[in-house]
Amino acid sequence: MPLSSSSSSSSEQFSCRPPPTPPYNPIPINSKMDCSASSQSTKKNSYSLERFLQEPASPSPRTAHKSGYRPHSSMSRSQALQSPTSSVGTYPGLGQASNRRPRLLLMGQRRSGKSSISSVVFHKMPPTETLFLESTTRIQKDPIQLVPIFVLERGFIANIWLLHSSFMDFQVWDFPGQLNFLDPTFDFDHIFGELGALIWVIDAQDEYLEPLSNLHTTIIAIQRFYPAINIEVFVHKVDGLSDEYKLDTQRDIMQRTQDELSDNGLDNVQVSYHLTSIYDHSIFEAFSKVIQKLIPQLGTLENLLNVLCSNSGIEKAFLFDVLSKIYIATDSSPVDMQSYEICSDYIDVIVDVSEIYGYDRKPQGQVSSPTSEAPSETQQEEEEATLEASSIIRLQNGMVLYLREINKYLALICLMRKDSIERQGLVDFNVQVFQNALQRVFEVGR
Ligand SMILES: Nc1nc2c(ncn2[C@@H]2O[C@H](COP(=O)(O)OP(=O)(O)OP(=O)(O)O)[C@@H](O)[C@H]2O)c(=O)[nH]1
């Protein structure tokens, strides 16, 4: 939906790093990027942006975008809720390796909040409604995939598939707290084979020594056979705790885990810890980090975002999955919670506005052929079919939020100073280059 709003809102306490030195440049379209380089590097190497722009070959996602596109924003929230699909996407690298979806496994003691996390993040359940969730008794397998039904209905499978093969495709398994996977009746391989990440949820408001001991047993058991699994510990329900107590709890859990693993000769196991709550953005932030680790092209995405930021006067850029509000990549400057929160809230604003004022964009192929009676109307329809949603919000503290729809599921949200948006043509151009590069990166991955 071509959406362009310009409004003012207040935002206090905005901490951002100082602006890059102007003048900012258009991203040189013949610059090269190292797709395998570390995320910190913005060195230019093996992928030419010019090549991204000029290679004709296969039908480009951009064409697909034009021809089979329905703006994400025009999909109603209720549709999103009813759909079993979320939009974190299909990530070809992972899927291709095994032909099976990588899994995120949620484990932890009973009532620690596993089902609530899954419902809030992937099904948009309001946090307060999780109070009525019943205890899980069987393993819940939740496919999070992105070949949405309405794409097939629209008959643009080939084009859209290209577009959608760029995202992640995985399953979230909710493992009931009362089940013991070490029981010989459980198929260990079925549970842990193909696992991308094990998310262990600990209720920080409850006694956690026993769950912690179960976590240690689990890590020790899976390390022998599946050392590549990412182990993520969510120190959950921290909304009721003071800042000091939260950090103390996290520190204690880390220390005990480290000691236990060292005692068992597992000094090098990488365990990540996140303080989370479904009542604020922390759960989305934590999931963003978990999912980013499963995207092999993360370094490339970060490099592209770094180049975009440094050439356009952007302070912080996030590539968001709109439905889940998980960011799949950001530039390599540190993420501060306030920036993330305001960008995440911005998505809600845009989705709400689009639900009211959005409309179905006709795919290019369905735009009626020009007639002598109404040529201008057809032209307008064609133009609308090719426009991405975009929006700018000016904040009272001099910062600007810039949103640009990248494709059906992804949106780029940038925070910049007011003087950077004065060169909006330049920013738009650079974002377009970034968008094309992104599509090519995913095509190459496919
Ligand atoms: N305060 C607070 N409560 C939470 C949070 N997350 C979940 N809860 C509450 O914790 C309770 C248990 O949540 P569930 O999601 O059912 O827990 P579970 O781990 O799936 O439980 P089992 O299905 O028995 O394994 C619910 O009443 C939730 O509302 C949180 O971040 N903060």
The ligand as a Tripos MOL2 file, in Angstrom:
@<TRIPOS>MOLECULE
LIG
   32    34     1     0     0
SMALL
NO_CHARGES

@<TRIPOS>ATOM
      1 N1          4.3200  -12.1370   35.0330 N.pl3     1 LIG1
      2 C1          4.4830  -12.9120   33.9610 C.ar      1 LIG1
      3 N2          3.7190  -14.0030   33.7990 N.ar      1 LIG1
      4 C2          3.9150  -14.7580   32.6900 C.ar      1 LIG1
      5 C3          4.8810  -14.4290   31.7120 C.ar      1 LIG1
      6 N3          4.8490  -15.3750   30.7510 N.ar      1 LIG1
      7 C4          3.9010  -16.2410   31.0860 C.ar      1 LIG1
      8 N4          3.3280  -15.8880   32.2740 N.ar      1 LIG1
      9 C5          2.2400  -16.5780   32.9840 C.3       1 LIG1
     10 O1          2.7090  -17.8530   33.3770 O.3       1 LIG1
     11 C6          1.6350  -18.7630   33.4270 C.3       1 LIG1
     12 C7          2.0180  -20.0780   32.7870 C.3       1 LIG1
     13 O2          2.2400  -19.8740   31.4420 O.3       1 LIG1
     14 P1          2.2420  -21.0590   30.3500 P.3       1 LIG1
     15 O3          2.6270  -20.4420   29.0660 O.co2     1 LIG1
     16 O4          0.9740  -21.8250   30.3660 O.co2     1 LIG1
     17 O5          3.4000  -21.9890   30.9050 O.3       1 LIG1
     18 P2          3.9870  -23.3120   30.2320 P.3       1 LIG1
     19 O6          5.4420  -23.2970   30.4830 O.co2     1 LIG1
     20 O7          3.5530  -23.4530   28.8130 O.co2     1 LIG1
     21 O8          3.3220  -24.4270   31.1320 O.3       1 LIG1
     22 P3          3.0900  -25.9860   30.7640 P.3       1 LIG1
     23 O9          2.2190  -26.0130   29.5730 O.co2     1 LIG1
     24 O10         2.4420  -26.5430   31.9880 O.co2     1 LIG1
     25 O11         4.4360  -26.5990   30.5200 O.co2     1 LIG1
     26 C8          0.4390  -18.0640   32.7440 C.3       1 LIG1
     27 O12        -0.4540  -17.6780   33.7380 O.3       1 LIG1
     28 C9          1.0580  -16.8680   32.0760 C.3       1 LIG1
     29 O13         0.1780  -15.7500   32.0300 O.3       1 LIG1
     30 C10         5.6680  -13.2390   31.9200 C.ar      1 LIG1
     31 O14         6.5250  -12.8480   31.1350 O.2       1 LIG1
     32 N5          5.4270  -12.5360   33.0560 N.ar      1 LIG1
@<TRIPOS>BOND
     1     1     2 1
     2     2     3 ar
     3     2    32 ar
     4     3     4 ar
     5     4     5 ar
     6     4     8 ar
     7     5     6 ar
     8     5    30 ar
     9     6     7 ar
    10     7     8 ar
    11     8     9 1
    12     9    10 1
    13     9    28 1
    14    10    11 1
    15    11    12 1
    16    11    26 1
    17    12    13 1
    18    13    14 1
    19    14    15 2
    20    14    16 1
    21    14    17 1
    22    17    18 1
    23    18    19 2
    24    18    20 1
    25    18    21 1
    26    21    22 1
    27    22    23 2
    28    22    24 1
    29    22    25 1
    30    26    27 1
    31    26    28 1
    32    28    29 1
    33    30    31 2
    34    30    32 ar
@<TRIPOS>SUBSTRUCTURE
     1 LIG1         1 GROUP 0 **** ****
